[in-house]
Amino acid sequence: MFRRDYLRLMVPMTLVIVAGLAGPALGLEARWAAVVVVATGVVAALWVMGLLLGRGRRIRRVYELAQRLLAESRTAAQADTATGPLAESVDESPDELSLLRTQLIQLGARLVGQVKDAAKKSRNLEALIDGLDEPVFATGKNDAVLLCNRRAEELIAAGGLKPGSLIGRNVRELFTRHELLQMHESAKNGQTVRGQLPLVTPEGVRIFQVSAAPLPAAWGDGVFGAVLALRDVTELANAVQMQTDFVANASHELRTPVTAIRGATETLLDGAIEDPEMAPRLLAMINDHAQRLQDLIRDLMDLSRLESPDLPLRPEPIDLAGFQAKLAPVFDQAVRQRKLAITFELDPALEGFETDAKLLQLIVRNLIDNATKYAFEETTIRVQATLVEPDAEGRRVARFAVSDRGVGIPLDQQERVFERFYQVDAARTGSPSQRGTGLGLAIVKHASRVLAGAVGLESIWQRGTTVWLQIPDLGGAAGGPATREPPSAS
């Protein structure tokens, strides 16, 4: 294009020069030669002016085209399309302006598409991060937060910060635990580290599995920042700890009677069986600890079945006479040995109340068993059952309570007695025949949950204890599969 315009300018200049030389060569008078030169100059000037005006019109056309392309690009972006007005604007003429126009249109279409793709990816990434149930933080230079999800804002809200105000804050403003900050520093140095830490949340102290990974630079090599992902594993950690404690406690409880039985047996084998005074004592010891082993194994099996999610319920109307007849004989020996009495006060209005009879007997049996161990001798144990106020769903609610006059439970330990293997103190344990397995009230708590009920106690130290259970009427509830049996109440 530049070469063509140059040639166009050379034409009038050449005409002027030729006209100036042609006058004398043709023998024209000076004035006529001057006229020829002037006329040729005027023509050349008009040529140049026309050329310049044409260039100006072209420049103006380019400007107008750019304005039109800009307007059409905006219209296409708003219409969420890269075709339409832009595509229809393409001129098939072969001149330079048409070529430029076509290229600009194509460039605008590509830019619109790229902007749309970038916006779509950004929205998808934001939705993905916000959809995570785990708090996620990304930090960059100066440890400032670049990105975080909604769950992260909920986590930090415990520190008094408003949601949406985390971006730009230093990670040390959000977390004060030294171990987590050390993990963040390690990630900034290019290491991926993981660990389990307790952190304060709006729900209280929770345990998190923290993963800290380096955030690579967008261009080139190196690390730009760090990504922190926190997974709440409180329930899992508690379950693992509970399992560990359970195994340790069960091993301890099993070891004691086994050691006693083995020691007594070895003593008898060493000749004590011939001793008329020692032999009966050792045999009684073996019998007591064997009974304790039997009780412990029974309670462990009951507790295991109650914790199964597939435990079936078989609601049936309560038979008050049969209920008392099955429970009373179980404690005849304990009643005779400690000179106790057991009274049953069962409200006749409970006839027809539906629940799982075997589970109910299991609960009451454990409550009476505890009472026979820790009641003062020559006292009475009361077993009461009555109807109370209906629940929120309008179902009838029955309250069962077992009361004793005994050593009681200190106030600061009353919340822990429903834990597995928890014993209040040595003064309550007594001999192996009187000592509990530490699982009775844990079984009561789990069984009450299966029956959709609640359990609690009232106790005064050295005065006595009342443990109560409230359960709703399960009439009409569907039973579970018949392949599993609930824990035995015998």
Secondary structure as UniProt FT lines:
FT   HELIX           2..25
FT   TURN            26..27
FT   HELIX           30..78
FT   TURN            79..80
FT   HELIX           85..88
FT   HELIX           96..131
FT   STRAND          136..139
FT   HELIX           141..143
FT   STRAND          144..148
FT   HELIX           150..156
FT   HELIX           157..159
FT   TURN            163..164
FT   TURN            167..168
FT   HELIX           171..174
FT   HELIX           178..188
FT   TURN            189..190
FT   STRAND          193..201
FT   TURN            202..203
FT   STRAND          204..216
FT   STRAND          223..232
FT   HELIX           234..269
FT   TURN            270..271
FT   HELIX           272..274
FT   TURN            276..277
FT   HELIX           278..306
FT   TURN            309..310
FT   STRAND          315..317
FT   HELIX           320..327
FT   HELIX           328..331
FT   HELIX           332..338
FT   STRAND          341..346
FT   HELIX           348..350
FT   TURN            351..352
FT   STRAND          354..356
FT   HELIX           357..374
FT   TURN            377..378
FT   STRAND          380..388
FT   TURN            392..393
FT   STRAND          397..404
FT   HELIX           411..413
FT   TURN            414..418
FT   TURN            420..421
FT   HELIX           426..428
FT   TURN            432..434
FT   HELIX           440..450
FT   TURN            451..452
FT   STRAND          454..460
FT   TURN            461..463
FT   STRAND          464..472
FT   TURN            475..476
FT   TURN            482..483
//
